[in-house]
Amino acid sequence: MHEAPWLSVLGLGEDGLDGLSPASRQVLERAEIIMGPPRHLSLIPNTGAQQVEWPVPFSDGLPILTGFRGRPTVVLASGDPFWFGAGSVIARNFDAWEWTAQPGQSTFSLAAARLGWPLENTQTFGLHAAPLTRLRPHLSPRLRAILLLRNGAAVAELATYLNETGFADTQLHVMEALGGPRERSRSVSLTEALLGGFDHPVCVGLEVAGEGQALPKASGKPDEIFENDGQITKRPVRALTLSALAPKRGEHLWDIGGGTGSISIEWLMCDPTLTATTIEPREDRAGRIRRNADALGQDRLQVVHGTAPEVLDGLGLPDVVFIGGGLSTELLTWLHAALPAGTRLVANAVTLESEALLAQWHEKLGGELLRIELAQASALGPRRGWKSAYPVVQWSVSL
């Protein structure tokens, strides 16, 4: 039998106690310790409890909170703690019997009500602790989105980013201190947003417009969105490779011989629960992969500079492996011996030597061996003809 929960996560709005349910008020009144950011603590009266400011960075507060274990403690969070809030962090770090949650009204719900937007058709982003580049895969004319930003100055940064990406006609609906006595809402252009003058806490409703390039949702993104030195899996082959990799929710990819990172970046774009590690032996290319991932909103990509299989020990085990470079008998032997049965492997080969190696391993382990031959129309004197690319041999197998 576990004891009663000692920790309560309480969603607080800008109206302080006025927005709390009777049950939430009782939790607050019984607390010996109230912990939260300074702004949240300022919204509640002195109840006699010890007030503790949550430090920055957020992770530094967890050991402090752990030290209160067993004493009635309340953690103050904004609105709904489980929608880009502190609730999920608490849930990961404490046993389920230790805590309860009293969610308040989310900022997203309040913003949608002010704008008259149906939330089921509106994208939501928590960018108070994440880069604005997280927006990049989603930016498209007619997109409606509600964003949480870290402070008032971030509104001008958002306007700058939208202008740089070509969406200069976007309308911004800036909403400050929603639900409280300081609430203020303004609809502004990017030019007006650059003037600043916005107060924290702030969220922004976006109605995206402009001539910027919208990224397609299908696999095989345009080659030109990736900074590269010519070493890139071209769009049609990349689409076929992603199809062979067959990403499924929550899976982790090893992308060996990352090149530009296009495969692992597109892998991550398929679903927010996917993760990936790319291994690249050349330092300049590893840096380029990092830049591509960050620019395209996939900053969660792990980039490892080194040679496989030497650097693979100690990495979190993958569900899927892609070999785009560095194919060798040594690497295939290591993967076959070290990875759990059922791990999926896809390898692309261009040279005769690497084709022969894949043919040998296909005979040994089975799977599917596919030859991809593509040609594009190009000038042939005054007429046109087919210009063939090097054929690619692709091996797909479950180890």
WOWOFEN-V675708 format. One record per backbone hydrogen bond with DSSP energy under -1.0 kcal/mol. CO is the residue of the C=O (numbers start at 1). NH is the residue of the N-H. E is the energy in kcal/mol with one decimal. If there is no record, write none. Layout:
BEGIN
CO_NH_E + CO_NH_E
END
This chain:
BEGIN
6_73_-3.0 + 7_100_-2.0 + 8_75_-3.0 + 9_102_-3.1 + 10_77_-2.5 + 12_79_-1.8 + 13_16_-1.7 + 15_18_-1.6 + 16_19_-1.2 + 17_20_-1.8 + 21_25_-2.3 + 22_26_-2.1 + 23_27_-1.9 + 24_28_-2.1 + 25_29_-2.4 + 26_30_-1.7 + 32_50_-2.9 + 33_74_-2.6 + 34_52_-2.6 + 35_76_-2.7 + 36_54_-1.8 + 37_41_-2.3 + 38_42_-1.8 + 40_43_-1.3 + 41_44_-1.1 + 50_34_-3.0 + 52_36_-2.0 + 57_60_-1.6 + 58_61_-2.0 + 59_62_-1.0 + 61_65_-2.6 + 62_66_-2.5 + 63_67_-1.4 + 65_68_-1.7 + 66_69_-1.8 + 68_71_-2.5 + 72_32_-2.6 + 72_33_-1.7 + 73_8_-2.4 + 74_35_-3.2 + 75_10_-2.9 + 77_12_-3.5 + 79_104_-2.2 + 80_83_-1.8 + 81_87_-2.3 + 86_90_-2.1 + 87_91_-2.6 + 88_92_-1.7 + 89_93_-1.3 + 90_94_-1.4 + 95_98_-1.6 + 98_6_-1.2 + 98_7_-2.4 + 100_9_-2.6 + 102_11_-2.9 + 106_110_-2.0 + 107_111_-2.9 + 108_112_-2.7 + 109_113_-2.0 + 110_114_-2.0 + 111_115_-2.2 + 112_116_-1.8 + 112_117_-1.7 + 118_121_-1.6 + 119_122_-1.6 + 123_146_-2.6 + 125_148_-2.5 + 131_134_-1.7 + 132_135_-2.2 + 133_136_-1.6 + 135_138_-2.1 + 135_139_-1.1 + 140_143_-2.1 + 143_208_-2.5 + 144_123_-2.1 + 145_206_-3.6 + 146_125_-2.2 + 147_204_-2.2 + 148_127_-1.9 + 152_155_-1.5 + 153_157_-1.3 + 154_158_-2.3 + 155_159_-2.1 + 156_160_-2.3 + 157_161_-2.3 + 158_162_-2.5 + 159_163_-2.1 + 160_164_-2.3 + 161_165_-1.7 + 162_167_-2.6 + 163_166_-1.1 + 166_211_-1.1 + 166_212_-1.2 + 167_170_-1.3 + 171_207_-2.1 + 172_188_-3.3 + 173_205_-2.7 + 174_186_-2.5 + 175_203_-2.5 + 176_184_-1.8 + 177_180_-1.8 + 180_183_-1.6 + 184_176_-3.2 + 186_174_-2.9 + 188_172_-2.7 + 189_193_-2.3 + 190_194_-1.8 + 192_195_-1.1 + 193_196_-1.6 + 201_177_-2.7 + 202_149_-1.7 + 203_175_-3.0 + 204_147_-2.9 + 205_173_-2.7 + 206_145_-1.6 + 207_171_-2.2 + 208_142_-2.8 + 222_225_-1.4 + 223_226_-1.8 + 230_232_-1.4 + 234_238_-3.0 + 235_239_-2.4 + 236_240_-1.9 + 237_241_-2.5 + 238_242_-2.8 + 239_243_-1.9 + 240_244_-2.0 + 241_245_-2.6 + 242_246_-1.8 + 248_251_-2.0 + 251_275_-2.2 + 252_319_-2.8 + 252_320_-1.9 + 253_277_-2.8 + 254_322_-3.1 + 255_279_-2.8 + 256_324_-2.7 + 256_325_-1.2 + 258_261_-2.8 + 261_265_-2.6 + 262_266_-2.2 + 263_267_-2.3 + 264_268_-2.1 + 265_269_-1.7 + 267_270_-1.1 + 271_274_-1.6 + 275_253_-1.7 + 276_302_-2.2 + 277_255_-2.9 + 278_304_-3.1 + 279_257_-2.8 + 279_258_-1.6 + 280_306_-1.5 + 282_286_-2.3 + 283_287_-2.2 + 284_288_-1.7 + 285_289_-2.7 + 286_290_-2.0 + 287_291_-2.0 + 288_292_-2.7 + 289_293_-2.8 + 290_294_-2.3 + 291_295_-2.5 + 292_296_-1.7 + 293_298_-3.1 + 294_297_-1.3 + 298_301_-2.0 + 302_278_-2.8 + 304_280_-2.4 + 307_311_-1.7 + 309_312_-1.6 + 312_315_-2.0 + 319_344_-2.2 + 320_254_-2.1 + 321_346_-2.5 + 322_256_-3.2 + 323_348_-2.3 + 328_332_-2.3 + 329_333_-2.7 + 330_334_-2.2 + 331_335_-2.6 + 332_336_-2.4 + 333_337_-1.9 + 334_338_-2.7 + 335_339_-2.2 + 340_343_-1.8 + 343_399_-3.0 + 344_321_-2.4 + 345_397_-2.5 + 346_323_-2.4 + 347_395_-2.7 + 349_393_-2.8 + 351_355_-2.3 + 352_356_-2.3 + 353_357_-1.9 + 354_358_-2.3 + 355_359_-2.3 + 356_360_-2.1 + 357_361_-2.1 + 358_362_-2.4 + 359_363_-2.0 + 360_364_-1.5 + 361_365_-3.0 + 362_366_-2.2 + 368_396_-2.5 + 370_394_-3.5 + 372_392_-2.5 + 374_389_-2.6 + 376_387_-3.0 + 378_385_-2.8 + 380_383_-1.7 + 383_380_-3.5 + 385_378_-2.7 + 387_376_-2.3 + 392_372_-3.7 + 393_349_-2.5 + 394_370_-3.0 + 395_347_-2.3 + 396_368_-3.0 + 397_345_-3.0
END
